[in-house]
Amino acid sequence: MTAVDPLHMVRLHTGAVAPAGAVTATFTTLKRMLDDPKLYIPLIELRELADDPAYVPFGSAVPPLIGFGLLGGNGRLHAHIRDIVRAALVWDDGTLEVIDPVRGAA
């Protein structure tokens, strides 16, 4: 991803738009989380929550997601974070991957 004005809106490969700063921060956070095996379940729960706002994530998955700033204190996803997660966190042959949310590639 290329650095740009953090308030500049960028189009994600899914068609949604989000502030560049939020895209960069969220993408970086997701990549860091994926590198930690203890955070795999929270990432799965995050993806489920991004797909279904009514989804209730597994209890122990919530604190890390709040700690990383992906969930608000109320346990809800901000709309931009939801769009970025949906564009960046994907299943590929039963494996969770983080891809560039703008280009749609690893």
C-alpha angles and dihedrals in degrees: 000000000000122000113248139160103307091226094050110110116235129194115239120218087254091061096253120122127224138167111278092232092055091047093052095044095046094045091050092047093049091050092050091048093049089056090061112073090204089064098052094096093048088052091052089049090048091054091049091050091049090055095044120025089195091058114116109218122221107274100242091049093064103068095057091048091051090044092055090048094245094118127040119236087264090061093249129127120236109239094246092049089049091053093047093048090050090051098042107034110066140162115236117182092332094314126110113233136180113221132179103279092211101044096030093226137104 
